[in-house]
């Protein structure tokens, strides 16, 4: 497979009608959308997704935030997509995120940082398996 990553628009991004603008950035960069769904996420799924964060002091508020409304989860594919997406999304802390990044343009606080992006190729593979069934991922061709 070409490289793939998991991108999620978190509840604040959906509530603020930012889904289209965020997707547009990935499309115009040249990445290929291979999976997408909207869901109200369970605490069970989140505890697997955020398995390294379960003991952090902010974990309860992270759960509350991430279950405060539906999210849009996507799989994007392309050359270096994991690293490039992290750059496009910007620093986890919006105060450190460059203007021109999603978080740098749309957020001010770490606990409302609009998007998730996998942090490594291995992490992306784990997250994609967690969030998507194999048949939900489209293997479609580009005419290039
Ligand atoms: P993300 O990197 O997508 O995944 C982990 C999330 O935990 C992170 O985004 C933030 O939303 C949240 N997070 C990380 N650190 C803190 C913190 N210090 N306070 C509150 N939330 C945090």
Backbone and ligand atoms as CSV (ligand in chain L), in Angstrom:
chain,resi,resn,atom,element,x,y,z
A,1,UNK,N,N,0.832,-1.207,0.000
A,1,UNK,CA,C,0.000,0.000,0.000
A,1,UNK,C,C,0.862,1.251,0.000
A,2,UNK,N,N,0.408,2.295,-0.707
A,2,UNK,CA,C,0.995,3.604,-0.454
A,2,UNK,C,C,0.688,3.976,0.993
A,3,UNK,N,N,1.431,4.919,1.526
A,3,UNK,CA,C,1.232,5.300,2.931
A,3,UNK,C,C,-0.182,5.867,3.168
A,4,UNK,N,N,-0.714,5.526,4.334
A,4,UNK,CA,C,-2.047,6.022,4.716
A,4,UNK,C,C,-2.000,6.604,6.120
A,5,UNK,N,N,-2.892,7.552,6.399
A,5,UNK,CA,C,-2.996,8.096,7.751
A,5,UNK,C,C,-4.447,8.300,8.150
A,6,UNK,N,N,-4.664,8.373,9.453
A,6,UNK,CA,C,-6.009,8.625,9.973
A,6,UNK,C,C,-6.114,10.087,10.404
A,7,UNK,N,N,-7.092,10.763,9.841
A,7,UNK,CA,C,-7.376,12.151,10.203
A,7,UNK,C,C,-8.808,12.191,10.739
A,8,UNK,N,N,-8.998,12.859,11.873
A,8,UNK,CA,C,-10.364,12.981,12.393
A,8,UNK,C,C,-10.656,14.455,12.663
A,9,UNK,N,N,-11.835,14.884,12.253
A,9,UNK,CA,C,-12.327,16.196,12.660
A,9,UNK,C,C,-13.077,15.976,13.963
A,10,UNK,N,N,-12.573,16.588,15.032
A,10,UNK,CA,C,-13.105,16.378,16.372
A,10,UNK,C,C,-14.439,17.126,16.537
A,11,UNK,N,N,-15.156,16.887,17.645
A,11,UNK,CA,C,-16.499,17.486,17.781
A,11,UNK,C,C,-16.531,19.002,17.592
A,12,UNK,N,N,-15.514,19.710,18.061
A,12,UNK,CA,C,-15.523,21.179,17.884
A,12,UNK,C,C,-15.424,21.554,16.409
A,13,UNK,N,N,-14.669,20.784,15.635
A,13,UNK,CA,C,-14.541,21.056,14.206
A,13,UNK,C,C,-15.845,20.827,13.466
A,14,UNK,N,N,-16.572,19.761,13.845
A,14,UNK,CA,C,-17.881,19.493,13.228
A,14,UNK,C,C,-18.865,20.588,13.616
A,15,UNK,N,N,-18.900,20.918,14.918
A,15,UNK,CA,C,-19.851,21.920,15.408
A,15,UNK,C,C,-19.602,23.281,14.755
A,16,UNK,N,N,-18.337,23.575,14.459
A,16,UNK,CA,C,-17.988,24.874,13.866
A,16,UNK,C,C,-18.007,24.855,12.341
A,17,UNK,N,N,-18.538,23.774,11.748
A,17,UNK,CA,C,-18.718,23.670,10.285
A,17,UNK,C,C,-17.380,23.745,9.543
A,18,UNK,N,N,-16.342,23.131,10.109
A,18,UNK,CA,C,-15.014,23.202,9.499
A,18,UNK,C,C,-14.655,21.969,8.669
A,19,UNK,N,N,-15.570,20.976,8.604
A,19,UNK,CA,C,-15.228,19.713,7.930
A,19,UNK,C,C,-14.808,19.953,6.479
A,20,UNK,N,N,-15.600,20.734,5.752
A,20,UNK,CA,C,-15.322,20.971,4.337
A,20,UNK,C,C,-13.979,21.649,4.110
A,21,UNK,N,N,-13.709,22.665,4.902
A,21,UNK,CA,C,-12.435,23.387,4.738
A,21,UNK,C,C,-11.240,22.493,5.038
A,22,UNK,N,N,-11.395,21.628,6.040
A,22,UNK,CA,C,-10.281,20.740,6.395
A,22,UNK,C,C,-10.060,19.714,5.287
A,23,UNK,N,N,-11.147,19.122,4.796
A,23,UNK,CA,C,-11.007,18.150,3.704
A,23,UNK,C,C,-10.415,18.801,2.466
A,24,UNK,N,N,-10.820,20.033,2.191
A,24,UNK,CA,C,-10.320,20.728,1.011
A,24,UNK,C,C,-8.796,20.859,1.034
A,25,UNK,N,N,-8.246,21.091,2.217
A,25,UNK,CA,C,-6.786,21.222,2.328
A,25,UNK,C,C,-6.074,19.930,1.927
A,26,UNK,N,N,-6.646,18.787,2.339
A,26,UNK,CA,C,-6.018,17.505,2.002
A,26,UNK,C,C,-6.202,17.192,0.517
A,27,UNK,N,N,-7.363,17.514,-0.020
A,27,UNK,CA,C,-7.587,17.263,-1.450
A,27,UNK,C,C,-6.690,18.138,-2.306
A,28,UNK,N,N,-6.592,19.413,-1.950
A,28,UNK,CA,C,-5.815,20.298,-2.825
A,28,UNK,C,C,-4.321,20.035,-2.714
A,29,UNK,N,N,-3.891,19.470,-1.575
A,29,UNK,CA,C,-2.483,19.109,-1.438
A,29,UNK,C,C,-2.129,17.945,-2.362
A,30,UNK,N,N,-3.134,17.122,-2.671
A,30,UNK,CA,C,-2.924,16.005,-3.591
A,30,UNK,C,C,-3.139,14.636,-2.970
A,31,UNK,N,N,-3.603,14.607,-1.735
A,31,UNK,CA,C,-3.863,13.312,-1.112
A,31,UNK,C,C,-5.193,12.740,-1.572
A,32,UNK,N,N,-5.300,11.429,-1.387
A,32,UNK,CA,C,-6.444,10.686,-1.919
A,32,UNK,C,C,-7.282,10.187,-0.750
A,33,UNK,N,N,-8.556,10.499,-0.782
A,33,UNK,CA,C,-9.474,10.050,0.263
A,33,UNK,C,C,-9.849,8.589,-0.008
A,34,UNK,N,N,-9.573,7.698,0.956
A,34,UNK,CA,C,-9.907,6.285,0.744
A,34,UNK,C,C,-10.931,5.755,1.753
A,35,UNK,N,N,-11.279,6.579,2.758
A,35,UNK,CA,C,-12.307,6.151,3.705
A,35,UNK,C,C,-12.804,7.340,4.495
A,36,UNK,N,N,-14.090,7.325,4.833
A,36,UNK,CA,C,-14.639,8.438,5.612
A,36,UNK,C,C,-15.958,8.020,6.269
A,37,UNK,N,N,-16.138,8.407,7.525
A,37,UNK,CA,C,-17.441,8.204,8.173
A,37,UNK,C,C,-17.637,9.186,9.316
A,38,UNK,N,N,-18.922,9.423,9.626
A,38,UNK,CA,C,-19.281,10.279,10.745
A,38,UNK,C,C,-19.840,9.384,11.831
A,39,UNK,N,N,-19.389,9.587,13.060
A,39,UNK,CA,C,-19.924,8.765,14.148
A,39,UNK,C,C,-19.843,9.469,15.495
A,40,UNK,N,N,-20.748,9.040,16.357
A,40,UNK,CA,C,-20.677,9.424,17.768
A,40,UNK,C,C,-19.806,8.359,18.428
A,41,UNK,N,N,-18.656,8.747,18.904
A,41,UNK,CA,C,-17.674,7.750,19.327
A,41,UNK,C,C,-17.918,7.295,20.767
A,42,UNK,N,N,-17.663,6.002,21.015
A,42,UNK,CA,C,-17.863,5.435,22.360
A,42,UNK,C,C,-16.603,5.633,23.209
A,43,UNK,N,N,-16.798,5.630,24.524
A,43,UNK,CA,C,-15.648,5.731,25.430
A,43,UNK,C,C,-14.724,4.530,25.267
A,44,UNK,N,N,-15.308,3.386,24.941
A,44,UNK,CA,C,-14.529,2.166,24.719
A,44,UNK,C,C,-13.537,2.336,23.553
A,45,UNK,N,N,-14.048,2.848,22.438
A,45,UNK,CA,C,-13.173,3.064,21.275
A,45,UNK,C,C,-12.105,4.126,21.585
A,46,UNK,N,N,-12.529,5.180,22.274
A,46,UNK,CA,C,-11.561,6.236,22.613
A,46,UNK,C,C,-10.454,5.717,23.533
A,47,UNK,N,N,-10.816,4.824,24.454
A,47,UNK,CA,C,-9.792,4.339,25.379
A,47,UNK,C,C,-8.764,3.486,24.635
A,48,UNK,N,N,-9.177,2.860,23.535
A,48,UNK,CA,C,-8.198,2.137,22.710
A,48,UNK,C,C,-7.384,3.110,21.858
A,49,UNK,N,N,-8.094,4.085,21.284
A,49,UNK,CA,C,-7.411,5.071,20.441
A,49,UNK,C,C,-6.362,5.844,21.241
A,50,UNK,N,N,-6.734,6.251,22.439
A,50,UNK,CA,C,-5.831,7.046,23.288
A,50,UNK,C,C,-5.191,6.185,24.368
A,51,UNK,N,N,-4.768,4.962,24.026
A,51,UNK,CA,C,-4.286,4.032,25.063
A,51,UNK,C,C,-3.081,4.561,25.830
A,52,UNK,N,N,-2.234,5.379,25.194
A,52,UNK,CA,C,-1.057,5.900,25.930
A,52,UNK,C,C,-1.424,7.078,26.842
A,53,UNK,N,N,-2.634,7.597,26.702
A,53,UNK,CA,C,-3.004,8.799,27.468
A,53,UNK,C,C,-3.914,8.494,28.655
A,54,UNK,N,N,-4.238,7.197,28.848
A,54,UNK,CA,C,-5.262,6.838,29.835
A,54,UNK,C,C,-4.968,7.312,31.254
A,55,UNK,N,N,-3.689,7.460,31.569
A,55,UNK,CA,C,-3.344,7.871,32.931
A,55,UNK,C,C,-3.048,9.367,33.054
A,56,UNK,N,N,-3.200,10.107,31.985
A,56,UNK,CA,C,-2.927,11.551,32.030
A,56,UNK,C,C,-4.021,12.277,32.818
A,57,UNK,N,N,-3.651,13.345,33.502
A,57,UNK,CA,C,-4.654,14.086,34.282
A,57,UNK,C,C,-5.779,14.663,33.416
A,58,UNK,N,N,-5.459,14.969,32.153
A,58,UNK,CA,C,-6.495,15.561,31.296
A,58,UNK,C,C,-7.364,14.507,30.602
A,59,UNK,N,N,-7.106,13.212,30.866
A,59,UNK,CA,C,-7.842,12.165,30.136
A,59,UNK,C,C,-9.371,12.248,30.310
A,60,UNK,N,N,-9.884,12.455,31.541
A,60,UNK,CA,C,-11.350,12.576,31.681
A,60,UNK,C,C,-11.934,13.726,30.853
A,61,UNK,N,N,-11.244,14.870,30.835
A,61,UNK,CA,C,-11.775,15.983,30.042
A,61,UNK,C,C,-11.619,15.715,28.545
A,62,UNK,N,N,-10.581,14.957,28.173
A,62,UNK,CA,C,-10.425,14.561,26.767
A,62,UNK,C,C,-11.595,13.665,26.335
A,63,UNK,N,N,-11.979,12.723,27.188
A,63,UNK,CA,C,-13.134,11.862,26.900
A,63,UNK,C,C,-14.411,12.686,26.761
A,64,UNK,N,N,-14.597,13.613,27.677
A,64,UNK,CA,C,-15.791,14.453,27.664
A,64,UNK,C,C,-15.868,15.265,26.356
A,65,UNK,N,N,-14.745,15.852,25.986
A,65,UNK,CA,C,-14.640,16.632,24.738
A,65,UNK,C,C,-14.929,15.754,23.525
A,66,UNK,N,N,-14.277,14.598,23.456
A,66,UNK,CA,C,-14.370,13.768,22.255
A,66,UNK,C,C,-15.725,13.082,22.106
A,67,UNK,N,N,-16.511,13.038,23.198
A,67,UNK,CA,C,-17.850,12.456,23.102
A,67,UNK,C,C,-18.937,13.538,23.111
A,68,UNK,N,N,-18.533,14.812,22.974
A,68,UNK,CA,C,-19.499,15.909,23.076
A,68,UNK,C,C,-20.324,16.088,21.797
A,69,UNK,N,N,-20.016,15.326,20.763
A,69,UNK,CA,C,-20.771,15.389,19.516
A,69,UNK,C,C,-20.116,14.463,18.513
A,70,UNK,N,N,-20.724,14.331,17.333
A,70,UNK,CA,C,-20.149,13.426,16.337
A,70,UNK,C,C,-18.799,13.926,15.813
A,71,UNK,N,N,-17.999,12.986,15.364
A,71,UNK,CA,C,-16.727,13.316,14.720
A,71,UNK,C,C,-16.747,12.758,13.299
A,72,UNK,N,N,-15.851,13.251,12.458
A,72,UNK,CA,C,-15.703,12.728,11.100
A,72,UNK,C,C,-14.300,12.133,11.000
A,73,UNK,N,N,-14.258,10.841,10.733
A,73,UNK,CA,C,-12.977,10.127,10.661
A,73,UNK,C,C,-12.673,9.797,9.204
A,74,UNK,N,N,-11.438,10.027,8.811
A,74,UNK,CA,C,-11.055,9.830,7.412
A,74,UNK,C,C,-9.730,9.106,7.316
A,75,UNK,N,N,-9.555,8.383,6.211
A,75,UNK,CA,C,-8.244,7.823,5.873
A,75,UNK,C,C,-7.792,8.477,4.578
A,76,UNK,N,N,-6.613,9.090,4.632
A,76,UNK,CA,C,-6.008,9.736,3.462
A,76,UNK,C,C,-4.747,8.984,3.078
A,77,UNK,N,N,-4.505,8.928,1.772
A,77,UNK,CA,C,-3.406,8.143,1.233
A,77,UNK,C,C,-2.518,9.005,0.343
A,78,UNK,N,N,-1.215,8.728,0.354
A,78,UNK,CA,C,-0.304,9.396,-0.568
A,78,UNK,C,C,1.119,9.415,-0.039
A,79,UNK,N,N,2.015,9.907,-0.874
A,79,UNK,CA,C,3.437,9.960,-0.543
A,79,UNK,C,C,3.660,10.756,0.742
A,80,UNK,N,N,4.299,10.123,1.735
A,80,UNK,CA,C,4.641,10.793,3.001
A,80,UNK,C,C,3.430,11.383,3.720
A,81,UNK,N,N,2.269,10.775,3.560
A,81,UNK,CA,C,1.049,11.420,4.065
A,81,UNK,C,C,1.058,11.599,5.591
A,82,UNK,N,N,1.710,10.688,6.318
A,82,UNK,CA,C,1.693,10.809,7.783
A,82,UNK,C,C,2.419,12.088,8.205
A,83,UNK,N,N,3.635,12.249,7.721
A,83,UNK,CA,C,4.435,13.403,8.137
A,83,UNK,C,C,3.859,14.718,7.585
A,84,UNK,N,N,3.458,14.687,6.325
A,84,UNK,CA,C,2.919,15.907,5.715
A,84,UNK,C,C,1.627,16.341,6.414
A,85,UNK,N,N,0.800,15.369,6.792
A,85,UNK,CA,C,-0.445,15.709,7.501
A,85,UNK,C,C,-0.165,16.367,8.844
A,86,UNK,N,N,0.839,15.864,9.549
A,86,UNK,CA,C,1.187,16.455,10.846
A,86,UNK,C,C,1.595,17.917,10.663
A,87,UNK,N,N,2.316,18.187,9.585
A,87,UNK,CA,C,2.721,19.572,9.308
A,87,UNK,C,C,1.497,20.416,8.940
A,88,UNK,N,N,0.604,19.859,8.124
A,88,UNK,CA,C,-0.608,20.593,7.722
A,88,UNK,C,C,-1.526,20.866,8.909
A,89,UNK,N,N,-1.557,19.935,9.858
A,89,UNK,CA,C,-2.439,20.065,11.027
A,89,UNK,C,C,-1.851,21.032,12.057
A,90,UNK,N,N,-0.540,21.045,12.183
A,90,UNK,CA,C,0.114,21.973,13.107
A,90,UNK,C,C,0.333,21.378,14.486
A,91,UNK,N,N,1.029,22.117,15.320
A,91,UNK,CA,C,1.379,21.652,16.664
A,91,UNK,C,C,0.119,21.293,17.466
A,92,UNK,N,N,0.255,20.256,18.315
A,92,UNK,CA,C,-0.866,19.843,19.187
A,92,UNK,C,C,-1.418,21.016,19.984
A,93,UNK,N,N,-0.511,21.863,20.458
A,93,UNK,CA,C,-0.923,23.055,21.194
A,93,UNK,C,C,-1.135,24.199,20.203
A,94,UNK,N,N,-2.379,24.623,19.999
A,94,UNK,CA,C,-2.639,25.670,18.996
A,94,UNK,C,C,-1.822,26.942,19.207
A,95,UNK,N,N,-1.422,27.212,20.442
A,95,UNK,CA,C,-0.602,28.398,20.693
A,95,UNK,C,C,0.757,28.293,20.010
A,96,UNK,N,N,1.195,27.050,19.747
A,96,UNK,CA,C,2.485,26.837,19.077
A,96,UNK,C,C,2.306,26.571,17.583
A,97,UNK,N,N,1.071,26.433,17.121
A,97,UNK,CA,C,0.828,26.049,15.730
A,97,UNK,C,C,1.008,27.250,14.801
A,98,UNK,N,N,1.726,27.030,13.709
A,98,UNK,CA,C,1.972,28.076,12.719
A,98,UNK,C,C,0.670,28.484,12.025
A,99,UNK,N,N,0.553,29.753,11.708
A,99,UNK,CA,C,-0.521,30.203,10.817
A,99,UNK,C,C,-0.381,29.433,9.504
A,100,UNK,N,N,-1.503,29.078,8.913
A,100,UNK,CA,C,-1.461,28.272,7.701
A,100,UNK,C,C,-1.698,26.796,7.978
A,101,UNK,N,N,-1.545,26.403,9.237
A,101,UNK,CA,C,-1.915,25.027,9.615
A,101,UNK,C,C,-3.368,25.033,10.087
A,102,UNK,N,N,-3.976,23.854,10.140
A,102,UNK,CA,C,-5.385,23.783,10.560
A,102,UNK,C,C,-5.535,24.371,11.967
A,103,UNK,N,N,-4.690,23.890,12.881
A,103,UNK,CA,C,-4.826,24.393,14.251
A,103,UNK,C,C,-4.391,25.845,14.368
A,104,UNK,N,N,-3.383,26.235,13.607
A,104,UNK,CA,C,-2.919,27.623,13.630
A,104,UNK,C,C,-3.956,28.591,13.078
A,105,UNK,N,N,-4.822,28.091,12.225
A,105,UNK,CA,C,-5.840,28.957,11.624
A,105,UNK,C,C,-7.190,28.889,12.345
A,106,UNK,N,N,-7.459,27.768,13.041
A,106,UNK,CA,C,-8.816,27.579,13.548
A,106,UNK,C,C,-8.933,27.334,15.047
A,107,UNK,N,N,-7.841,27.379,15.793
A,107,UNK,CA,C,-7.992,27.044,17.209
A,107,UNK,C,C,-7.024,27.814,18.086
A,108,UNK,N,N,-7.389,27.889,19.380
A,108,UNK,CA,C,-6.541,28.606,20.337
A,108,UNK,C,C,-6.196,27.790,21.573
A,109,UNK,N,N,-6.856,26.638,21.784
A,109,UNK,CA,C,-6.632,25.900,23.035
A,109,UNK,C,C,-6.390,24.418,22.799
A,110,UNK,N,N,-5.434,23.839,23.539
A,110,UNK,CA,C,-5.056,22.429,23.347
A,110,UNK,C,C,-6.212,21.468,23.578
A,111,UNK,N,N,-7.159,21.850,24.422
A,111,UNK,CA,C,-8.278,20.942,24.697
A,111,UNK,C,C,-9.424,21.096,23.701
A,112,UNK,N,N,-9.245,21.952,22.701
A,112,UNK,CA,C,-10.216,22.106,21.600
A,112,UNK,C,C,-9.421,22.305,20.314
A,113,UNK,N,N,-8.654,21.268,19.942
A,113,UNK,CA,C,-7.701,21.492,18.846
A,113,UNK,C,C,-8.149,20.951,17.484
A,114,UNK,N,N,-9.463,20.779,17.306
A,114,UNK,CA,C,-10.146,20.637,16.006
A,114,UNK,C,C,-9.908,19.318,15.247
A,115,UNK,N,N,-8.666,18.856,15.221
A,115,UNK,CA,C,-8.359,17.677,14.404
A,115,UNK,C,C,-7.429,16.712,15.126
A,116,UNK,N,N,-7.480,15.468,14.658
A,116,UNK,CA,C,-6.493,14.457,15.034
A,116,UNK,C,C,-5.745,14.038,13.778
A,117,UNK,N,N,-4.441,13.793,13.915
A,117,UNK,CA,C,-3.660,13.203,12.821
A,117,UNK,C,C,-2.705,12.176,13.418
A,118,UNK,N,N,-2.636,10.995,12.845
A,118,UNK,CA,C,-1.731,9.948,13.340
A,118,UNK,C,C,-0.299,10.477,13.398
A,119,UNK,N,N,0.451,10.024,14.431
A,119,UNK,CA,C,1.789,10.607,14.621
A,119,UNK,C,C,2.934,9.789,14.033
A,120,UNK,N,N,2.659,8.608,13.512
A,120,UNK,CA,C,3.701,7.789,12.887
A,120,UNK,C,C,3.032,6.805,11.933
A,121,UNK,N,N,3.847,6.200,11.070
A,121,UNK,CA,C,3.303,5.209,10.136
A,121,UNK,C,C,2.715,4.026,10.901
A,122,UNK,N,N,3.412,3.584,11.953
A,122,UNK,CA,C,2.923,2.446,12.751
A,122,UNK,C,C,1.644,2.842,13.492
A,123,UNK,N,N,1.638,4.048,14.040
A,123,UNK,CA,C,0.447,4.545,14.737
A,123,UNK,C,C,-0.731,4.642,13.784
A,124,UNK,N,N,-0.473,5.093,12.564
A,124,UNK,CA,C,-1.536,5.216,11.564
A,124,UNK,C,C,-2.129,3.850,11.253
A,125,UNK,N,N,-1.258,2.833,11.094
A,125,UNK,CA,C,-1.761,1.485,10.786
A,125,UNK,C,C,-2.633,0.962,11.921
A,126,UNK,N,N,-2.188,1.190,13.145
A,126,UNK,CA,C,-2.961,0.750,14.309
A,126,UNK,C,C,-4.317,1.470,14.353
A,127,UNK,N,N,-4.296,2.781,14.151
A,127,UNK,CA,C,-5.526,3.566,14.242
A,127,UNK,C,C,-6.502,3.233,13.103
A,128,UNK,N,N,-5.976,3.038,11.902
A,128,UNK,CA,C,-6.855,2.719,10.767
A,128,UNK,C,C,-7.561,1.389,11.018
A,129,UNK,N,N,-6.823,0.414,11.555
A,129,UNK,CA,C,-7.450,-0.887,11.875
A,129,UNK,C,C,-8.490,-0.765,12.972
A,130,UNK,N,N,-8.236,0.164,13.894
A,130,UNK,CA,C,-9.163,0.360,15.004
A,130,UNK,C,C,-10.468,1.018,14.547
A,131,UNK,N,N,-10.381,1.964,13.641
A,131,UNK,CA,C,-11.532,2.787,13.271
A,131,UNK,C,C,-12.293,2.291,12.048
A,132,UNK,N,N,-11.638,1.499,11.186
A,132,UNK,CA,C,-12.261,1.096,9.919
A,132,UNK,C,C,-12.194,-0.404,9.702
A,133,UNK,N,N,-13.278,-0.953,9.137
A,133,UNK,CA,C,-13.241,-2.309,8.608
A,133,UNK,C,C,-12.547,-2.234,7.247
A,134,UNK,N,N,-11.898,-3.339,6.898
A,134,UNK,CA,C,-11.171,-3.384,5.623
A,134,UNK,C,C,-12.062,-2.963,4.453
A,135,UNK,N,N,-13.325,-3.433,4.463
A,135,UNK,CA,C,-14.203,-3.148,3.314
A,135,UNK,C,C,-14.708,-1.701,3.277
A,136,UNK,N,N,-14.451,-0.939,4.351
A,136,UNK,CA,C,-14.814,0.483,4.345
A,136,UNK,C,C,-13.746,1.343,3.663
A,137,UNK,N,N,-12.621,0.738,3.307
A,137,UNK,CA,C,-11.545,1.490,2.666
A,137,UNK,C,C,-11.573,1.216,1.166
A,138,UNK,N,N,-11.636,2.284,0.376
A,138,UNK,CA,C,-11.809,2.176,-1.064
A,138,UNK,C,C,-10.463,2.167,-1.754
A,139,UNK,N,N,-10.265,1.149,-2.593
A,139,UNK,CA,C,-9.019,1.066,-3.357
A,139,UNK,C,C,-9.306,1.529,-4.784
A,140,UNK,N,N,-9.408,2.839,-4.942
A,140,UNK,CA,C,-9.800,3.363,-6.263
A,140,UNK,C,C,-8.605,3.974,-6.978
A,141,UNK,N,N,-8.709,4.054,-8.322
A,141,UNK,CA,C,-7.584,4.514,-9.134
A,141,UNK,C,C,-7.676,5.987,-9.471
A,142,UNK,N,N,-6.498,6.612,-9.497
A,142,UNK,CA,C,-6.382,7.964,-10.043
A,142,UNK,C,C,-5.973,7.835,-11.496
A,143,UNK,N,N,-6.419,8.742,-12.323
A,143,UNK,CA,C,-6.005,8.706,-13.723
A,143,UNK,C,C,-4.739,9.526,-13.885
A,144,UNK,N,N,-3.629,8.985,-13.370
A,144,UNK,CA,C,-2.373,9.749,-13.493
A,144,UNK,C,C,-1.204,8.819,-13.735
L,1,LIG,P1,P,-4.166,14.883,19.814
L,1,LIG,O1,O,-2.687,15.041,19.722
L,1,LIG,O2,O,-4.968,14.762,18.596
L,1,LIG,O3,O,-4.442,13.605,20.724
L,1,LIG,C1,C,-4.269,13.710,22.125
L,1,LIG,C2,C,-5.082,14.843,22.588
L,1,LIG,O4,O,-5.065,15.066,23.965
L,1,LIG,C3,C,-4.525,16.123,21.995
L,1,LIG,O5,O,-4.757,16.118,20.629
L,1,LIG,C4,C,-5.290,17.142,22.809
L,1,LIG,O6,O,-6.616,17.302,22.333
L,1,LIG,C5,C,-5.338,16.438,24.159
L,1,LIG,N1,N,-4.321,16.963,25.025
L,1,LIG,C6,C,-2.995,16.742,24.975
L,1,LIG,N2,N,-2.368,17.391,25.952
L,1,LIG,C7,C,-3.326,18.044,26.648
L,1,LIG,C8,C,-3.322,18.875,27.781
L,1,LIG,N3,N,-2.181,19.195,28.393
L,1,LIG,N4,N,-4.497,19.370,28.198
L,1,LIG,C9,C,-5.646,19.042,27.597
L,1,LIG,N5,N,-5.713,18.249,26.507
L,1,LIG,C10,C,-4.575,17.773,26.052
